């Protein structure tokens, strides 16, 4: 743990504002700021079947239109900013 919950939320809100203004910077910012190993891949999670992920995260993904960036999403593993790339059915 590098930050308090309050510090993490404030930082996530700041990054989300920046990414909503410039969504094309998502990969670079994920590499620079993510505390998760997926950050090294530019934040790309790949594709997964619904019901296999963290419920709060999946719910936020389903609310996003492709190309859009979410507000911070809190899950048991921390705060996440999500950019939805595509929908596969």
N, CA, C and O atoms as a MOPAC input file, in Angstrom:
PM7 MOZYME 1SCF
protein

 N      0.84900 1    -1.17300 1     0.00000 1
 C      0.00000 1     0.00000 1     0.00000 1
 C      0.88900 1     1.22800 1     0.00000 1
 O      1.71900 1     1.41300 1     0.89000 1
 N      0.70300 1     2.06000 1    -1.00700 1
 C      1.53100 1     3.25900 1    -1.15500 1
 C      0.81900 1     4.51300 1    -0.68700 1
 O      1.46700 1     5.50900 1    -0.36600 1
 N     -0.54000 1     4.47900 1    -0.64300 1
 C     -1.33100 1     5.66100 1    -0.31100 1
 C     -2.45900 1     5.27600 1     0.63000 1
 O     -2.86400 1     4.11600 1     0.70100 1
 N     -2.95900 1     6.27300 1     1.35200 1
 C     -4.17500 1     6.03600 1     2.13500 1
 C     -5.34300 1     5.92400 1     1.15700 1
 O     -5.20700 1     6.29300 1    -0.01000 1
 N     -6.47200 1     5.42500 1     1.61200 1
 C     -7.65700 1     5.31600 1     0.76200 1
 C     -8.03500 1     6.68700 1     0.20400 1
 O     -8.35500 1     6.80900 1    -0.97800 1
 N     -8.00000 1     7.70600 1     1.04000 1
 C     -8.36400 1     9.06200 1     0.61900 1
 C     -7.39100 1     9.60700 1    -0.42000 1
 O     -7.80000 1    10.23000 1    -1.40000 1
 N     -6.10300 1     9.36800 1    -0.20000 1
 C     -5.10200 1     9.81400 1    -1.17000 1
 C     -5.27400 1     9.08900 1    -2.50400 1
 O     -5.16900 1     9.70000 1    -3.56700 1
 N     -5.53600 1     7.79100 1    -2.43900 1
 C     -5.72600 1     6.99900 1    -3.66400 1
 C     -6.94700 1     7.48800 1    -4.43900 1
 O     -6.89400 1     7.59700 1    -5.66400 1
 N     -8.03900 1     7.78400 1    -3.74700 1
 C     -9.25100 1     8.26500 1    -4.41700 1
 C     -9.01000 1     9.62500 1    -5.05400 1
 O     -9.42200 1     9.85200 1    -6.19100 1
 N     -8.35800 1    10.52200 1    -4.35100 1
 C     -8.07400 1    11.84800 1    -4.90300 1
 C     -7.17900 1    11.73600 1    -6.13900 1
 O     -7.40800 1    12.41800 1    -7.13800 1
 N     -6.17300 1    10.88600 1    -6.07100 1
 C     -5.27300 1    10.69000 1    -7.20500 1
 C     -6.02000 1    10.07400 1    -8.38300 1
 O     -5.82800 1    10.49500 1    -9.52400 1
 N     -6.86700 1     9.08300 1    -8.12000 1
 C     -7.65100 1     8.44200 1    -9.18200 1
 C     -8.59700 1     9.44900 1    -9.84100 1
 O     -8.75400 1     9.43700 1   -11.06200 1
 N     -9.22200 1    10.30800 1    -9.05700 1
 C    -10.11300 1    11.33600 1    -9.62600 1
 C     -9.33700 1    12.28400 1   -10.53400 1
 O     -9.80900 1    12.64600 1   -11.61200 1
 N     -8.15100 1    12.68100 1   -10.09700 1
 C     -7.31500 1    13.57600 1   -10.89800 1
 C     -6.94200 1    12.91300 1   -12.22200 1
 O     -7.06000 1    13.53100 1   -13.28000 1
 N     -6.49100 1    11.65600 1   -12.16900 1
 C     -6.12300 1    10.94900 1   -13.39500 1
 C     -7.32500 1    10.74200 1   -14.31000 1
 O     -7.20800 1    10.87800 1   -15.52800 1
 N     -8.47700 1    10.41400 1   -13.73300 1
 C     -9.68900 1    10.19800 1   -14.54000 1
 C    -10.07300 1    11.47700 1   -15.28600 1
 O    -10.44900 1    11.41900 1   -16.45700 1
 N     -9.98000 1    12.62700 1   -14.62000 1
 C    -10.27800 1    13.90600 1   -15.29200 1
 C     -9.33800 1    14.11900 1   -16.48100 1
 O     -9.77400 1    14.50500 1   -17.56600 1
 N     -8.06500 1    13.86700 1   -16.26900 1
 C     -7.08600 1    14.03900 1   -17.34200 1
 C     -7.36400 1    13.07100 1   -18.49800 1
 O     -7.27800 1    13.45500 1   -19.66400 1
 N     -7.69200 1    11.84200 1   -18.17800 1
 C     -7.93100 1    10.83900 1   -19.21600 1
 C     -9.23700 1    11.07000 1   -19.95900 1
 O     -9.33200 1    10.76200 1   -21.14800 1
 N    -10.23000 1    11.59900 1   -19.28900 1
 C    -11.48300 1    11.90500 1   -19.98800 1
 C    -11.25600 1    13.02100 1   -21.01000 1
 O    -11.88700 1    13.04100 1   -22.06700 1
 N    -10.36300 1    13.93500 1   -20.68900 1
 C    -10.03600 1    15.02300 1   -21.61400 1
 C     -9.14800 1    14.53000 1   -22.75600 1
 O     -9.22500 1    15.04200 1   -23.87300 1
 N     -8.30900 1    13.53700 1   -22.47400 1
 C     -7.36600 1    13.01600 1   -23.47600 1
 C     -7.29100 1    11.49600 1   -23.38300 1
 O     -6.27900 1    10.96100 1   -22.93300 1
 N     -8.35500 1    10.78200 1   -23.80500 1
 C     -8.38100 1     9.32100 1   -23.67300 1
 C     -7.25900 1     8.60700 1   -24.42000 1
 O     -6.92900 1     7.47000 1   -24.08300 1
 N     -6.67800 1     9.23600 1   -25.40700 1
 C     -5.57300 1     8.63900 1   -26.14100 1
 C     -4.31800 1     8.44600 1   -25.31000 1
 O     -3.39700 1     7.75100 1   -25.73700 1
 N     -4.26700 1     9.04500 1   -24.14200 1
 C     -3.10700 1     8.92500 1   -23.24600 1
 C     -3.24800 1     7.76900 1   -22.26000 1
 O     -2.38100 1     7.57500 1   -21.40800 1
 N     -4.34200 1     6.99300 1   -22.36800 1
 C     -4.61200 1     5.94100 1   -21.38400 1
 C     -3.43400 1     4.97900 1   -21.21300 1
 O     -2.99900 1     4.73100 1   -20.08900 1
 N     -2.92300 1     4.44200 1   -22.30600 1
 C     -1.84600 1     3.45100 1   -22.21900 1
 C     -0.60700 1     4.02900 1   -21.53800 1
 O     -0.03600 1     3.39500 1   -20.64900 1
 N     -0.19300 1     5.20900 1   -21.94200 1
 C      0.99800 1     5.82700 1   -21.35900 1
 C      0.79900 1     6.09700 1   -19.87400 1
 O      1.70300 1     5.87700 1   -19.06800 1
 N     -0.38600 1     6.57500 1   -19.51600 1
 C     -0.63700 1     6.88200 1   -18.10100 1
 C     -0.75300 1     5.61200 1   -17.27500 1
 O     -0.34300 1     5.59000 1   -16.11400 1
 N     -1.30800 1     4.55200 1   -17.85800 1
 C     -1.37400 1     3.27300 1   -17.13900 1
 C      0.04400 1     2.76900 1   -16.85500 1
 O      0.33800 1     2.31400 1   -15.74900 1
 N      0.90500 1     2.85200 1   -17.84900 1
 C      2.29600 1     2.41100 1   -17.65500 1
 C      2.99600 1     3.23500 1   -16.56700 1
 O      3.78100 1     2.70500 1   -15.78100 1
 N      2.70300 1     4.51300 1   -16.53800 1
 C      3.39000 1     5.40100 1   -15.59500 1
 C      2.83100 1     5.32600 1   -14.17400 1
 O      3.59000 1     5.34300 1   -13.20500 1
 N      1.49400 1     5.24200 1   -14.04900 1
 C      0.88500 1     5.41800 1   -12.73400 1
 C      0.25400 1     4.17800 1   -12.11400 1
 O     -0.01000 1     4.18100 1   -10.91100 1
 N      0.00200 1     3.12900 1   -12.86900 1
 C     -0.70200 1     1.97200 1   -12.31000 1
 C      0.15200 1     1.24300 1   -11.28000 1
 O      1.35300 1     1.05400 1   -11.47500 1
 N     -0.47600 1     0.84000 1   -10.18900 1
 C      0.18000 1     0.02300 1    -9.17600 1
 C     -0.04200 1    -1.46300 1    -9.45700 1
 O      0.46900 1    -2.31600 1    -8.73000 1
 N     -0.79800 1    -1.77400 1   -10.50000 1
 C     -1.13200 1    -3.14600 1   -10.86600 1
 C     -0.16800 1    -3.63200 1   -11.94300 1
 O      0.25800 1    -2.83200 1   -12.77600 1
 N      0.19200 1    -4.91400 1   -11.95700 1
 C      1.07500 1    -5.42900 1   -13.00600 1
 C      0.55000 1    -5.19200 1   -14.42000 1
 O      1.34700 1    -5.10500 1   -15.35500 1
 N     -0.75400 1    -5.08600 1   -14.60200 1
 C     -1.33200 1    -4.84700 1   -15.92900 1
 C     -0.93400 1    -3.46800 1   -16.47600 1
 O     -1.03500 1    -3.22500 1   -17.67900 1
 N     -0.49700 1    -2.59300 1   -15.62000 1
 C     -0.04600 1    -1.27400 1   -16.05700 1
 C      1.10400 1    -1.36700 1   -17.04900 1
 O      1.20300 1    -0.54300 1   -17.95900 1
 N      1.97000 1    -2.35300 1   -16.88600 1
 C      3.09800 1    -2.53300 1   -17.80400 1
 C      2.63600 1    -2.85400 1   -19.22200 1
 O      3.38100 1    -2.66500 1   -20.18300 1
 N      1.39900 1    -3.34200 1   -19.34500 1
 C      0.81900 1    -3.63600 1   -20.66300 1
 C     -0.08100 1    -2.49100 1   -21.11800 1
 O     -0.93100 1    -2.68700 1   -21.98700 1
 N      0.08700 1    -1.33000 1   -20.56000 1
 C     -0.72800 1    -0.17700 1   -20.93600 1
 C     -2.14500 1    -0.27600 1   -20.41400 1
 O     -3.03900 1     0.41200 1   -20.90800 1
 N     -2.36600 1    -1.12900 1   -19.41500 1
 C     -3.68600 1    -1.28200 1   -18.81900 1
 C     -4.58100 1    -2.27200 1   -19.54600 1
 O     -5.73600 1    -2.44600 1   -19.15700 1
 N     -4.08300 1    -2.92500 1   -20.58800 1
 C     -4.91000 1    -3.86100 1   -21.36300 1
 C     -5.15400 1    -5.14300 1   -20.57600 1
 O     -4.21800 1    -5.82700 1   -20.16100 1
 N     -6.43000 1    -5.45100 1   -20.38200 1
 C     -6.81100 1    -6.68300 1   -19.68000 1
 C     -7.16500 1    -7.81200 1   -20.62800 1
 O     -7.22600 1    -8.97300 1   -20.22200 1
 N     -7.39800 1    -7.48000 1   -21.88200 1
 C     -7.83100 1    -8.50600 1   -22.82000 1
 C     -9.32800 1    -8.73200 1   -22.70900 1
 O    -10.06600 1    -7.86700 1   -22.24000 1
 N     -9.76400 1    -9.89900 1   -23.14300 1
 C    -11.18100 1   -10.24700 1   -23.14900 1
 C    -11.43500 1   -11.30100 1   -22.08400 1
 O    -10.60500 1   -12.18300 1   -21.86200 1
 N    -12.58900 1   -11.20800 1   -21.42600 1
 C    -12.97100 1   -12.23700 1   -20.46500 1
 C    -14.46300 1   -12.44600 1   -20.52500 1
 O    -15.20500 1   -11.59400 1   -21.01600 1
 N    -14.89900 1   -13.58700 1   -20.02000 1
 C    -16.32400 1   -13.91000 1   -19.99300 1
 C    -16.97000 1   -13.22000 1   -18.79500 1
 O    -16.40200 1   -13.19200 1   -17.70400 1
 N    -18.15300 1   -12.66900 1   -19.00700 1
 C    -18.86900 1   -12.03100 1   -17.89600 1
 C    -19.08400 1   -13.03300 1   -16.77600 1
 O    -19.30900 1   -14.22100 1   -17.00700 1
 N    -19.00700 1   -12.52100 1   -15.56000 1
 C    -19.17000 1   -13.36800 1   -14.39300 1
 C    -17.85900 1   -13.93300 1   -13.88900 1
 O    -17.83500 1   -14.62400 1   -12.87100 1
 N    -16.77100 1   -13.65200 1   -14.58200 1
 C    -15.45100 1   -14.17700 1   -14.19900 1
 C    -14.57700 1   -13.12500 1   -13.52100 1
 O    -13.49000 1   -13.43300 1   -13.03300 1
 N    -15.05500 1   -11.88900 1   -13.49200 1
 C    -14.25900 1   -10.80600 1   -12.93000 1
 C    -14.84400 1   -10.28800 1   -11.62700 1
 O    -15.78900 1   -10.85900 1   -11.08300 1
 N    -14.27200 1    -9.20900 1   -11.14200 1
 C    -14.75200 1    -8.54700 1    -9.92700 1
 C    -16.06800 1    -7.85600 1   -10.27400 1
 O    -16.10700 1    -7.06700 1   -11.21700 1
 N    -17.15000 1    -8.13000 1    -9.53800 1
 C    -18.47200 1    -7.59100 1    -9.89300 1
 C    -18.51200 1    -6.08300 1   -10.07500 1
 O    -19.11200 1    -5.60800 1   -11.03900 1
 N    -17.89500 1    -5.31300 1    -9.18500 1
 C    -17.91000 1    -3.85500 1    -9.29600 1
 C    -17.22700 1    -3.39700 1   -10.59100 1
 O    -17.66900 1    -2.44800 1   -11.23700 1
 N    -16.14900 1    -4.08700 1   -10.95200 1
 C    -15.40300 1    -3.75500 1   -12.15700 1
 C    -16.23400 1    -4.08600 1   -13.39700 1
 O    -16.35600 1    -3.26600 1   -14.30800 1
 N    -16.80000 1    -5.28100 1   -13.42400 1
 C    -17.61400 1    -5.68700 1   -14.57300 1
 C    -18.81000 1    -4.76200 1   -14.77000 1
 O    -19.14400 1    -4.40600 1   -15.90000 1
 N    -19.44400 1    -4.38000 1   -13.69000 1
 C    -20.59500 1    -3.48800 1   -13.77100 1
 C    -20.19500 1    -2.14800 1   -14.39600 1
 O    -20.92100 1    -1.60300 1   -15.22800 1
 N    -19.03600 1    -1.62400 1   -13.99000 1
 C    -18.55500 1    -0.35300 1   -14.54600 1
 C    -18.23000 1    -0.50600 1   -16.02900 1
 O    -18.53700 1     0.38600 1   -16.82100 1
 N    -17.61800 1    -1.61300 1   -16.41400 1
 C    -17.29800 1    -1.84600 1   -17.82600 1
 C    -18.57300 1    -1.86500 1   -18.65600 1
 O    -18.62900 1    -1.25300 1   -19.72300 1
 N    -19.59000 1    -2.55600 1   -18.17700 1
 C    -20.84000 1    -2.67700 1   -18.92900 1
 C    -21.55000 1    -1.34400 1   -19.11600 1
 O    -22.30200 1    -1.17900 1   -20.07700 1
 N    -21.32800 1    -0.39100 1   -18.22000 1
 C    -21.95100 1     0.93500 1   -18.33200 1
 C    -21.22100 1     1.84900 1   -19.31700 1
 O    -21.77500 1     2.86000 1   -19.74800 1
 N    -19.99300 1     1.50400 1   -19.67300 1
 C    -19.18100 1     2.35000 1   -20.55200 1
 C    -19.43300 1     2.05400 1   -22.02000 1
 O    -19.61600 1     0.90400 1   -22.41800 1
 N    -19.44000 1     3.10300 1   -22.80400 1
 C    -19.45700 1     2.96000 1   -24.25700 1
 C    -18.01200 1     2.76000 1   -24.72200 1
 O    -17.09600 1     3.30300 1   -24.10400 1
 N    -17.78400 1     1.99700 1   -25.79000 1
 C    -16.42100 1     1.84000 1   -26.30000 1
 C    -15.75900 1     3.19900 1   -26.55400 1
 O    -16.36600 1     4.12100 1   -27.10000 1
 N    -14.50000 1     3.28400 1   -26.13900 1
 C    -13.73100 1     4.51300 1   -26.30100 1
 C    -13.82700 1     5.47600 1   -25.13700 1
 O    -13.06500 1     6.44100 1   -25.07000 1
 N    -14.74800 1     5.23400 1   -24.21900 1
 C    -14.94700 1     6.13900 1   -23.08100 1
 C    -14.12300 1     5.69700 1   -21.87600 1
 O    -13.74200 1     4.53300 1   -21.75700 1
 N    -13.85600 1     6.65600 1   -20.98100 1
 C    -13.08900 1     6.43000 1   -19.76700 1
 C    -14.00600 1     6.62500 1   -18.56600 1
 O    -14.79400 1     7.57000 1   -18.52200 1
 N    -13.89700 1     5.72700 1   -17.59700 1
 C    -14.75700 1     5.77400 1   -16.41000 1
 C    -14.26100 1     6.76900 1   -15.37300 1
 O    -13.12000 1     7.22900 1   -15.41400 1
 N    -15.14200 1     7.08300 1   -14.45400 1
 C    -14.74900 1     7.72500 1   -13.20100 1
 C    -14.03700 1     6.63200 1   -12.38500 1
 O    -14.10900 1     5.46300 1   -12.76500 1
 N    -13.36500 1     6.96100 1   -11.30200 1
 C    -12.73400 1     5.92500 1   -10.49700 1
 C    -13.76800 1     4.90700 1   -10.00100 1
 O    -14.86700 1     5.26400 1    -9.57500 1
 N    -13.38300 1     3.64200 1   -10.07000 1
 C    -14.22300 1     2.53000 1    -9.62800 1
 C    -13.50100 1     1.86000 1    -8.46900 1
 O    -12.35200 1     1.44100 1    -8.60900 1
 N    -14.17200 1     1.75800 1    -7.32500 1
 C    -13.55300 1     1.11300 1    -6.17300 1
 C    -13.95000 1    -0.35600 1    -6.13000 1
 O    -15.12800 1    -0.69500 1    -6.24600 1
 N    -12.96300 1    -1.21900 1    -5.96200 1
 C    -13.18500 1    -2.65400 1    -5.79100 1
 C    -12.39600 1    -3.09100 1    -4.55400 1
 O    -11.67700 1    -2.27700 1    -3.97400 1
 N    -12.51100 1    -4.33600 1    -4.14500 1
 C    -11.71200 1    -4.79700 1    -3.00700 1
 C    -10.19700 1    -4.69700 1    -3.24000 1
 O     -9.42700 1    -4.71900 1    -2.28000 1
 N     -9.76400 1    -4.58800 1    -4.49400 1
 C     -8.33300 1    -4.49800 1    -4.77100 1
 C     -7.83500 1    -3.06900 1    -4.95500 1
 O     -6.64100 1    -2.85900 1    -5.16500 1
 N     -8.72700 1    -2.08600 1    -4.88200 1
 C     -8.30900 1    -0.69600 1    -5.00700 1
 C     -9.18900 1     0.10700 1    -5.93500 1
 O    -10.33300 1    -0.26200 1    -6.19900 1
 N     -8.64500 1     1.21500 1    -6.43300 1
 C     -9.36600 1     2.09600 1    -7.34700 1
 C     -8.87400 1     1.83900 1    -8.76300 1
 O     -7.68500 1     1.62000 1    -8.99400 1
 N     -9.80400 1     1.87000 1    -9.70100 1
 C     -9.49200 1     1.59700 1   -11.09900 1
 C    -10.10400 1     2.67400 1   -11.97900 1
 O    -11.18200 1     3.19300 1   -11.68800 1
 N     -9.40400 1     3.00300 1   -13.06000 1
 C     -9.94600 1     3.85000 1   -14.11500 1
 C     -9.98300 1     2.95000 1   -15.34200 1
 O     -8.97600 1     2.34600 1   -15.71100 1
 N    -11.13100 1     2.86500 1   -15.95900 1
 C    -11.34200 1     1.90000 1   -17.03300 1
 C    -11.56700 1     2.62800 1   -18.34900 1
 O    -12.30000 1     3.61600 1   -18.41200 1
 N    -10.93300 1     2.13100 1   -19.38600 1
 C    -11.23700 1     2.57400 1   -20.74500 1
 C    -11.71500 1     1.33100 1   -21.49300 1
 O    -10.99300 1     0.34300 1   -21.62500 1
 N    -12.93400 1     1.41100 1   -21.97000 1
 C    -13.48000 1     0.27000 1   -22.70200 1
 C    -13.09800 1     0.40500 1   -24.16600 1
 O    -13.35700 1     1.43100 1   -24.79600 1
 N    -12.48200 1    -0.63400 1   -24.69600 1
 C    -12.01400 1    -0.59500 1   -26.08100 1
 C    -13.03800 1    -1.10800 1   -27.05800 1
 O    -13.22500 1    -0.50400 1   -28.11400 1
 N    -13.71000 1    -2.19900 1   -26.74900 1
 C    -14.64000 1    -2.80300 1   -27.71200 1
 C    -15.60100 1    -3.72400 1   -26.97200 1
 O    -15.40000 1    -4.07500 1   -25.80900 1
 N    -16.63700 1    -4.09600 1   -27.68500 1
 C    -17.61400 1    -5.03900 1   -27.17500 1
 C    -17.62500 1    -6.24100 1   -28.10100 1
 O    -17.76000 1    -6.10200 1   -29.31700 1
 N    -17.48300 1    -7.41600 1   -27.51700 1
 C    -17.58200 1    -8.64400 1   -28.30900 1
 C    -18.78100 1    -9.42000 1   -27.82100 1
 O    -18.98600 1    -9.58400 1   -26.61800 1
 N    -19.55600 1    -9.88800 1   -28.74400 1
 C    -20.75000 1   -10.65700 1   -28.37700 1
 C    -20.73400 1   -11.98700 1   -29.05300 1
 O    -21.65500 1   -12.78400 1   -28.87100 1

